[in-house]
């Protein structure tokens, strides 16, 4: 197998057409896995808080599941990054998805046993699937040039939409299925997640050959040895560090705001008489807005720049926070619009921030750096999820939404400062 992959590498190292074929194949395989991975996201987002609320009997800790999932995804992001750097994207991503699927199975068992400790431990492990689903966006960029990186990111992300939108809207159906097989109804979406994450891992393990990161590292090394490196494409150290810092900051802020408001929306809706199917509808629109606009977003990031789209992210998140805060609690339409804007603002921030990080890394260290930065993104989400329940319990959903919207405005001075610093 190694000899075959080596021969394959040598056949396209000097052939742009062969490299394009590999690039398109990578995008197809990663996109296919993202369809399953997107479906796996549904459970934690839609019913994680409701399951904790049911088992603990209080709203004060309803944000804990989201915090545990994102905390688990922080550790997983680091490990998946390390695995990918050492053994390639195929090994790192497939391992992360399968571990996430096992975590989802653990949640089902915990609910059957009514064990809060097992529930929290399983949610940590389930977070590996969330982290891997997010890290898969990097795989599409390994063979992309600087003018198509954001588009490559968005191509893989948009495929997540098919599963991510379907998942929350299958909550009621999966709940009935869970009851039919004799387990609590809120575990139904986690049964879907377990199946979806494991299928995503199998797709990547069996089909992601040759490995895109390994190819990228070999091409970089080949050009260096042959003296084909283009010095104009190398980023100096200070600009590199600045790009990493700004890209990470954009993603961290958007993650905090998005997770905080999203986590407490189902609880807020349940308190005001909305049913589980309505919660699933709102979250379905939200997740659709997180991923569906990706193709257009990627083109815009590549065409008009990372800075402009980061600013657009801050403005969109502000609008989302204001609308969520001011919308009447019984208005399903306004909640759908608010959560859709929340997803769209996150989309702008994630793709523009990711593109800046890819711009500022080299193949030899790329996966490790990406995994490390995704740790901070996950920890930001954990903080947002944990604090969101406490804010709502001690203040209100309105206060949480307003605070999140105002926090997003920090993106504007940060990206403007970075642009001046690099001028």
N, C-alpha and C positions, 0 to 999 in steps of 0.2 A: 504493500500500500504506500509506504514512504517513497519507494523508487518511482511508483506511478505518479505521485504528487510532484516529485522532483522533476520528472520528465514533463509534466503538465506545466510547471512553472517555467521551465526553460523554453517551452514552445511559445509562450506569449510575452516573455520579458521584454522583447524588442518589437512586439506586435501590438499596436494600439487597438486593432480590431479584435484580437483575441482577448485583450484586457477588458474591452467594452462588454464582450460576451460574459466574462466572469462577473463583471460589475452588475450586469442585468440579472444574472442568475442569483447573486447574493441578495439583491433587492427583492427578488421573487420569493426566495426561501424565507428571508427574515419577515417579509410582509405576510406570508402564509402563517408563520408562527404567531405573528401579532394578532391575527384574527382570533385565534384560540386564547392568547394571552389577555386580550381585551375582555373576553367573556369572563375570564378568571378574576378580573378586578371587581366585578359587580357585587359580590357578597360583602366584602369588607366595607365598601362605600355605602351600600344601601341598607344593610341590616346589621352591621357590626355594632353600632351604637344601640340599636333597638334590642339586640340580644343581650348586651350587657345591662341595659336598663331593666329588662325582664328578669334576669338572674340576680341582679343586685338589689332591685327594688327602689332605686333612687336615680335621679337625673344627674346628680353631682359628678358621677363618674362615667357618664355616657360618652365622654370624649376619650376615655382611656383606651378602648379598642383601636381607635384611629391612631392614638399615640403609640400603642404597642406594635401595630402593623408597620408604622413608619420607622419606629425604633428598630424593629427587626429588619426592615429594609435597609437601614443604615449599615448594620453589620454585614448584611448580604451584599450590599453594593461594594463594600471594600473587598470581600472575599471573591465575588464574581470578577471584579477588576483584576485582582491578583491572579486568579485562575486563568483569565483570558490573556493576560500579559505573558504568562508562562507557557500555557498550553494551547492558546488560541481562543477565538470567540466561540467556536463550536462547543468546546468542553465547558467553558465558563457559563454560557447562557443556558445550555441544556441542563446543567446541574442545578442552576438557580431555579428554573421553572419546576423541575421535578421535586425539589425540596419544598417549594411553595405549595405544590399539590398535596404533599404529605401533611403540611401544616393545616390545610383546609380539612383534610380527613380528621385530624386531631380535634378541630373545632366541633365537628359533628359528634364525635365521641364524648367530648366534654359536655355538650348540651344534653346528651342522653344520660350522662352520669350526674348532671347538675353540679359539675365541679368547676368552680371559678378559677382555681389555680391551673388546672389543665387548660381551661379556656384561654387564659392569659398567655400561657406558655405556647399554645398552638397558634395564637394570633401573631406572636413574635416570629415563629417559623413561617407562617403564611406570608409574612412580609417579604420573604425571599422572592416570591412570585411577583410582587409589586415592583421590587427593585430591578429584577431581571427584565420585566416588561419595559421598564423605562430605559435600562441600559442597552437594550436591543437597538435603540435608535442610533447608537454609535457605530454598529456593525455596517450600516449602509454607507457610512462616510469614509471607511478605510481606503476604498479605491476611488473615491471621488476627488476631483480637482477643486481648487479654492472657489471656483465660480458655480459649483453645483452641490456644495456641501449641505447648505440649508435645504435645498430641494430634495437631496437624498434622505436627510433626516425626516422631512415631512412625508416623503413617499412611504416610508416604513410606518410612521405614526398614523397616517390616515387609514391604513388597513386595520388598525386597532378599533376604529369606529364600528366596524361591522359587529364585532363581538361585544364591545363596550356598551353600545346602545341596546343591543338585544338582551344582554345580561340583566340589567335592572328591570326591564319590562317582562322578564320571565320570572320575577320574584314570586308573584302570586301562583303561577303554574308550578314552579319548583316547590313552593310551600305546600301545595296540595299533594305533590308527589311525595314529599317528605312525610306528611301525615299518612299517606297510603302505605308507605313501607314501615310505619311505626316509629318515626323519630319526630322531634319538635319541628313545627312548620318553619321557624326562622333558620333552621339549618339547611333548608332546601337550596338556597343560593350557594352555600358552601360546598354542597355536593356537585353543583355545576362547576364551581371554581376548581375543585380537585381534578375533575375530568379534563377541564380546559387547560390548566397549567401543565398537567402531565403530557397531554397531547402536544402542546407547544414544545416541550422539552424533547419529545420523540422526533418531531419534525426537524428540529435543529440538529440533533445528534446524528440522524440518518442522512440528511440532505445538504448540510452546510459544508460541502467539500468542493474545491479546496477552500481552506480557511482564509477569509479576507484579510485579517490582521497579519497572519503569517506572510501572505503575499506582499502586503504593504511594507513589512519590515525587510523582506528580501529585496524588494525593488529599491528601497532606500539604501540598503547596504551595497547593492550592485552598482548603483549610480555613484556612490562614494568611491568605491574601488576603481571603477572605470573613469572616474573624473568627470562624470556627466552632471554632477550636482549643479544647480543653478543658485548662485549666491544671492541673487535678488529675491529668491523665494524663501530664504532663511530669515527667521524673525530674531532680532537681537534680544538679549536676555531681559533687559528692562521692559521692553514692549511685550515680550512673552508673559512676564509676571503680571503686568498690568492687564493684559487680555484675560488671563486666568482669573484674576481677582474680580474684574468687572462681570465677566460671564457667570461666575459662581454667585456673585451678589444678586444679579438679576434673577437667577433661578431660585435662590434662597428666599428672597422677598416674595416672589410670586407664589412660591410653594406655601409659605406661612399663611398668606392671605387666603389662598384658595382652600387649603385644608381646613382652616379654622371655620370659615363660613359654611363650607360644604358639610362638615361633620355634624353641625348642629341644626342644619335645615330639616332633616327627617324628624328630629325630636320636636322642633318648633312646629312642624306641620301636624304631627300626631297630637300635640297639645291643643291644636285649634280645629280638631275634628276631621282632618284629612285621612283617608284610608291608605292602606299599604300600596294599593295600585296607583294612587295619586302620587305617593312618595316616589315610587318606581318611575313614574312618568317624568317628574321633575328632575330626578337624578339621571334619567336616560337622556334628556335634553342637555343637561349639564355635561355629561361625559361625551356626548356627541359634539358639543361645542369645543371640548378640550382637544378633540382629534380630527373631526371632519374638515375643518378649515385648513388643515396642515398643508395640503398641496399649494393652495394660494399663498399661505403664510411663508412657506419655504421660498417660493418665487420672489415674493416681496423682500424677504430678508437678503436674498442674493442680489436683487436689483437695486433696492433703495438703501440698503445697509442695515447693519446690526443695531446701530444707535437709534435710528428713527423708529424701528420696530420695538425696541425696548421702551422708549418713551410712550409709544402707542399702548404697550402693555399696562403701564402705570395708569394711564388715563382710562382705559377700559375697565380695569379693576376698581378704580374709584367709582365709576358709574354703576358697576355691579353692587358695590357696598352700599351706595346711597339708595339704590332702588330696593334692595333687600330690606334695608332699614325702614324705608318709608312706605313700602307696599302694605296694603291691608292684609291681615293674617289669613283672611278667607279667600284672597284672590289667587287662584291657581295660575292664571295667565301671567300676572306680574311676577310671581315667584319663578315661573319657567323662564321669563325674560331675564330676570336678575341672575339666576344660576347659569343661564346660557352665556351671559356677558362675563360671568366669573370664569367659566371654562375658556372662553375666547381670550381673555386677558392672560390667563395662564399659558395658553397655546403660544401667544405672541412672545411671552417672556422665555418660555422653555426653548423654543426653536432659535430665537436670536441669541440667547445665552449659550446654548449648546454649540452653535456655529462658531461663536467667538472662542470657546474652549478648544474646539477642533483646530481652528486657525492657529492657536497658540501652543500646540503640542506636536511632537514628532512620533512616528510609528514605534520607535524603540522604547518609549516610555508612555505612550498614549493611553493604553487601557488602564494601567496602574493609576495614572493621574485622574482619569475620568472616574474610576471607581472611588477614589479618595474624595473627589469633589462631590460625587453623588451621596457620600456619607453625610456631608453637611446639609445637602438638600433634604435628605431623609430626616435628619435631626431637626431641621427647621419645621418639617411637616409634623414631627412628633410633638414639638413644642406647641405648634398651632392647635393640634388636636387635643392635647392635654389641657391647655389653658382655655380652650373654647367652652368646654362644659362648665368650668368654674366661673367664667365671665357671665355666661347665661344664667347660671344658678344664683349668682350674687348681684347681677345687674339685669341684663335682658338680651334677647337676640338682636334687638335694634342697636344696642350699644356695641355688641360684637361686630355687626356689619359696618357700622360707621367707623369704628376703630380700624378695621381691616382696610376699608377704602382709603382712609387717610394715610395709613402706613404705606400703601402702594405708591403714593406720591414721591416717596424717597427715591424711587427709580430715576426720576427726571434729573435731579442734581448730580446723582452718582454717574450716570452715563455722560452727561455734559462735561463734568469734571474730567472724566477719563479721556474724552475727546480732546480737550484742551491740553491735557498732559502729554498726549501723543503727537500733538501738532508740531 
